């Protein structure tokens, strides 16, 4: 939007303000006008500056004033058990994953709590639309915000909703990471190339998977394993090993080995527990 157009909007709003002094109408009509004004206030005062910052700040450079830390605080406010009398923190749990993170950049916890009901309701309903119209979701997947979101905490009030939030965040981060990698590979591919490089064959199951050769080993939860295996496009060969000797019926000694993409492995590692040798 040009500066001249914004000045025209300002003049129209001034004229509207003058006209409203002469309006003698039903309350519901005035309430709708005030709702639109509240929406403009939320959009222009809090959301738009953050949108501009996300566009301008390089993804590899941390946001100023520890803004990403505010995301962590709002996520904890939303999902932890809260003794405040109102249910505002529970309502935040129902927001879209990216919309909640964006609100964390735009408001600290106290500011979110002090919003009047009309402003809070508008923010809850329209934040996702604001992100979509400005194509900002990708800008939220940057190292400082990812680190803030991955700062896990114990005992969320609703384990299912919190896990769903984290799974959506992980899935979208993986999606954007793959898009970027493919875009970078496309830019680096010579114009004369006619085919994609062949996929590297995974080692045979008989090969020893030692840490020195293959890197760090993590223990992950059953839920995270199920989540990872739902990404068909990131799953390669899967092997089952049944030991032959000396095991009692019922012992859990058979094991699965699944070859997955590096992007998915990195995200799972962040959720898992590093094992030492």
Rosetta blueprint (number, residue, H / E / L):
1 X L
2 X L
3 X H
4 X H
5 X H
6 X H
7 X H
8 X H
9 X H
10 X H
11 X H
12 X H
13 X H
14 X H
15 X H
16 X H
17 X H
18 X H
19 X H
20 X H
21 X L
22 X L
23 X L
24 X L
25 X L
26 X L
27 X H
28 X H
29 X H
30 X H
31 X H
32 X H
33 X H
34 X H
35 X H
36 X H
37 X H
38 X H
39 X H
40 X H
41 X H
42 X H
43 X H
44 X H
45 X H
46 X H
47 X H
48 X H
49 X H
50 X H
51 X H
52 X H
53 X H
54 X H
55 X H
56 X H
57 X L
58 X L
59 X L
60 X L
61 X L
62 X L
63 X L
64 X H
65 X H
66 X H
67 X H
68 X H
69 X H
70 X H
71 X H
72 X H
73 X H
74 X H
75 X H
76 X H
77 X H
78 X H
79 X H
80 X L
81 X L
82 X L
83 X L
84 X L
85 X L
86 X L
87 X L
88 X H
89 X H
90 X H
91 X H
92 X H
93 X L
94 X L
95 X L
96 X L
97 X H
98 X H
99 X H
100 X H
101 X H
102 X H
103 X H
104 X H
105 X H
106 X H
107 X L
108 X L
109 X H
110 X H
111 X H
112 X H
113 X H
114 X H
115 X L
116 X L
117 X H
118 X H
119 X H
120 X H
121 X H
122 X H
123 X H
124 X H
125 X H
126 X H
127 X H
128 X H
129 X H
130 X H
131 X H
132 X H
133 X H
134 X H
135 X L
136 X L
137 X H
138 X H
139 X H
140 X H
141 X L
142 X L
143 X H
144 X H
145 X H
146 X H
147 X H
148 X H
149 X H
150 X L
151 X L
152 X L
153 X L
154 X L
155 X L
156 X L
157 X L
158 X L
159 X H
160 X H
161 X H
162 X H
163 X H
164 X H
165 X H
166 X H
167 X H
168 X H
169 X H
170 X H
171 X H
172 X H
173 X H
174 X H
175 X H
176 X H
177 X H
178 X H
179 X H
180 X H
181 X H
182 X H
183 X H
184 X H
185 X H
186 X H
187 X H
188 X H
189 X L
190 X L
191 X L
192 X L
193 X L
194 X L
195 X L
196 X L
197 X L
198 X L
199 X L
200 X L
201 X L
202 X L
203 X L
204 X L
205 X L
206 X L
207 X L
208 X L
209 X L
210 X L
211 X H
212 X H
213 X H
214 X H
215 X L
216 X L
217 X E
218 X E
219 X E
220 X L
221 X L
222 X H
223 X H
224 X H
225 X H
226 X H
227 X H
228 X H
229 X H
230 X L
231 X L
232 X H
233 X H
234 X H
235 X E
236 X E
237 X E
238 X E
239 X E
240 X E
241 X E
242 X L
243 X L
244 X L
245 X L
246 X L
247 X L
248 X L
249 X L
250 X L
251 X L
252 X L
253 X L
254 X L
255 X E
256 X E
257 X E
258 X E
259 X E
260 X E
261 X L
262 X H
263 X H
264 X H
265 X H
266 X H
267 X H
268 X H
269 X H
270 X H
271 X H
272 X L
273 X E
274 X E
275 X E
276 X L
277 X L
